[in-house]
Amino acid sequence: MPYSLLSDTELWNLFLKGDKKALAYIYKKQYRLLLAYGIKLCNDPELVRDCIQDLFVKLHTNRSNLSETININTYLICALKHRLFKEVSSSVQMETIEDFLFDFTADEEFFDRFVDNDEEWMQKKKLEKAIKLLSSRQKEAIYLRFIRDLSYEEIGEVLGINYQSSKNLVSRTLIKLREFYLSL
């Protein structure tokens, strides 16, 4: 059966059983998403690429110590975030992973989801300014929810908070974003 027809759980289980092609398919499927997310965390594409490579090498070498996962995307985002934090914190004094600044500037991918025609261009620019006023954590929450389409549970996993806190964070961020937008 082609890997493209398998669910994430089935792919992961094949990988855990030693199927190297399953891991290669996961890599190919997730690479661009991980790269985009990693660059939002630290604006060093080469470091992000290296960390993604390291992550997949460690997955391969530690396969026997890994457990099943329902959502590969969330698992890999968390793993990459921690890998990047480890790399960056070794060269820069950081106290916690929360000190990691998430650089979410509204890009075309973001606006393609919200802008339907040219008349909304001014609203687009206003929204871009409002997003810049959000905290790093707020930017990361809306990025994960609206660009990566993660559930509140998955956002909670990535941010290290529970389901209700992630739901509250996204909700409060949207309220704050609206306040900023209306004040501009």
Contacts in CASP RR format, 6 or more apart in sequence:
PFRMAT RR
TARGET T0000
AUTHOR 0000-0000-0000
METHOD contacts of the structure
MODEL  1
MPYSLLSDTELWNLFLKGDKKALAYIYKKQYRLLLAYGIKLCNDPELVRD
CIQDLFVKLHTNRSNLSETININTYLICALKHRLFKEVSSSVQMETIEDF
LFDFTADEEFFDRFVDNDEEWMQKKKLEKAIKLLSSRQKEAIYLRFIRDL
SYEEIGEVLGINYQSSKNLVSRTLIKLREFYLSL
3 11 0 8 1.000
3 21 0 8 1.000
3 22 0 8 1.000
3 25 0 8 1.000
4 25 0 8 1.000
6 14 0 8 1.000
8 69 0 8 1.000
8 70 0 8 1.000
8 71 0 8 1.000
8 72 0 8 1.000
8 73 0 8 1.000
9 68 0 8 1.000
9 69 0 8 1.000
9 70 0 8 1.000
11 22 0 8 1.000
11 25 0 8 1.000
11 26 0 8 1.000
11 72 0 8 1.000
12 22 0 8 1.000
12 26 0 8 1.000
12 68 0 8 1.000
12 69 0 8 1.000
12 72 0 8 1.000
13 68 0 8 1.000
14 22 0 8 1.000
15 22 0 8 1.000
15 23 0 8 1.000
15 26 0 8 1.000
15 59 0 8 1.000
15 63 0 8 1.000
16 63 0 8 1.000
16 66 0 8 1.000
16 68 0 8 1.000
18 63 0 8 1.000
20 60 0 8 1.000
23 56 0 8 1.000
23 59 0 8 1.000
23 60 0 8 1.000
26 72 0 8 1.000
27 56 0 8 1.000
30 72 0 8 1.000
30 73 0 8 1.000
30 76 0 8 1.000
31 52 0 8 1.000
33 73 0 8 1.000
33 77 0 8 1.000
33 148 0 8 1.000
34 48 0 8 1.000
34 52 0 8 1.000
34 55 0 8 1.000
34 76 0 8 1.000
34 77 0 8 1.000
34 80 0 8 1.000
35 45 0 8 1.000
35 48 0 8 1.000
35 49 0 8 1.000
35 52 0 8 1.000
36 109 0 8 1.000
37 77 0 8 1.000
37 80 0 8 1.000
37 81 0 8 1.000
37 143 0 8 1.000
37 148 0 8 1.000
38 48 0 8 1.000
38 51 0 8 1.000
38 80 0 8 1.000
38 81 0 8 1.000
38 84 0 8 1.000
39 45 0 8 1.000
39 48 0 8 1.000
40 102 0 8 1.000
40 103 0 8 1.000
40 104 0 8 1.000
40 140 0 8 1.000
40 143 0 8 1.000
41 48 0 8 1.000
41 81 0 8 1.000
41 84 0 8 1.000
41 100 0 8 1.000
41 101 0 8 1.000
41 102 0 8 1.000
41 103 0 8 1.000
42 48 0 8 1.000
42 84 0 8 1.000
42 88 0 8 1.000
42 100 0 8 1.000
43 103 0 8 1.000
47 84 0 8 1.000
47 87 0 8 1.000
47 88 0 8 1.000
48 80 0 8 1.000
48 84 0 8 1.000
50 87 0 8 1.000
51 80 0 8 1.000
51 83 0 8 1.000
51 84 0 8 1.000
51 87 0 8 1.000
52 80 0 8 1.000
54 83 0 8 1.000
55 76 0 8 1.000
55 79 0 8 1.000
55 80 0 8 1.000
55 83 0 8 1.000
59 66 0 8 1.000
59 79 0 8 1.000
69 75 0 8 1.000
71 154 0 8 1.000
73 148 0 8 1.000
73 150 0 8 1.000
73 154 0 8 1.000
74 150 0 8 1.000
74 154 0 8 1.000
74 157 0 8 1.000
74 158 0 8 1.000
77 144 0 8 1.000
77 148 0 8 1.000
77 150 0 8 1.000
77 158 0 8 1.000
78 157 0 8 1.000
78 158 0 8 1.000
81 97 0 8 1.000
81 100 0 8 1.000
81 158 0 8 1.000
82 97 0 8 1.000
84 100 0 8 1.000
85 94 0 8 1.000
85 97 0 8 1.000
85 100 0 8 1.000
88 94 0 8 1.000
88 100 0 8 1.000
94 100 0 8 1.000
98 137 0 8 1.000
100 136 0 8 1.000
101 136 0 8 1.000
102 136 0 8 1.000
102 137 0 8 1.000
102 139 0 8 1.000
102 140 0 8 1.000
102 143 0 8 1.000
103 136 0 8 1.000
103 139 0 8 1.000
104 131 0 8 1.000
104 134 0 8 1.000
104 139 0 8 1.000
104 140 0 8 1.000
104 142 0 8 1.000
104 143 0 8 1.000
105 128 0 8 1.000
105 131 0 8 1.000
105 132 0 8 1.000
106 124 0 8 1.000
106 127 0 8 1.000
106 128 0 8 1.000
106 131 0 8 1.000
109 147 0 8 1.000
110 146 0 8 1.000
110 147 0 8 1.000
111 124 0 8 1.000
111 127 0 8 1.000
113 146 0 8 1.000
113 147 0 8 1.000
114 120 0 8 1.000
114 124 0 8 1.000
114 127 0 8 1.000
115 121 0 8 1.000
115 123 0 8 1.000
115 124 0 8 1.000
126 181 0 8 1.000
126 184 0 8 1.000
127 177 0 8 1.000
127 181 0 8 1.000
129 180 0 8 1.000
129 184 0 8 1.000
130 177 0 8 1.000
130 180 0 8 1.000
130 181 0 8 1.000
130 184 0 8 1.000
131 139 0 8 1.000
131 142 0 8 1.000
131 177 0 8 1.000
133 180 0 8 1.000
134 142 0 8 1.000
134 173 0 8 1.000
134 176 0 8 1.000
134 177 0 8 1.000
134 180 0 8 1.000
137 159 0 8 1.000
137 169 0 8 1.000
138 169 0 8 1.000
138 172 0 8 1.000
138 173 0 8 1.000
138 176 0 8 1.000
138 177 0 8 1.000
140 158 0 8 1.000
140 159 0 8 1.000
141 155 0 8 1.000
141 159 0 8 1.000
141 166 0 8 1.000
141 169 0 8 1.000
141 170 0 8 1.000
141 173 0 8 1.000
142 170 0 8 1.000
142 173 0 8 1.000
142 174 0 8 1.000
142 177 0 8 1.000
144 150 0 8 1.000
144 154 0 8 1.000
144 155 0 8 1.000
144 158 0 8 1.000
144 159 0 8 1.000
145 152 0 8 1.000
145 155 0 8 1.000
145 170 0 8 1.000
150 158 0 8 1.000
152 163 0 8 1.000
152 166 0 8 1.000
152 167 0 8 1.000
152 170 0 8 1.000
153 163 0 8 1.000
153 166 0 8 1.000
155 166 0 8 1.000
155 169 0 8 1.000
155 170 0 8 1.000
156 162 0 8 1.000
156 163 0 8 1.000
156 165 0 8 1.000
156 166 0 8 1.000
159 166 0 8 1.000
159 169 0 8 1.000
161 169 0 8 1.000
END
